């Protein structure tokens, strides 16, 4: 049975921002052959089932219509492991600021 969501539930929708035929002419062919997709999180504004068209209200207050992809999504992105040189920047800057050096 499809998962149902209610108005106010935190959900993720899928939208096609640009269909493949509308992609920029200079991008590689393997990229150009696919649509430019987007996934947006927000609160459901109506009852819906996964796979149905629905509208959400984003945290910025925008209303966006798309295909309901997930109920109760979390954030699973990662920027990867930090580069060792970047780990030293914060403490070094903090020390410079504390010492009053310019």
Secondary structure, DSSP 4 states (H G I P E B T S, - for coil): -PPEE-TT-EEEEEEEEE-GGGS-TTS-HHHHTS-EEEEEEEEESS-EETTSEEEEE-TTS-EEEEEEEEES--------SPPHHHHHHHHHHHHHHHHT--
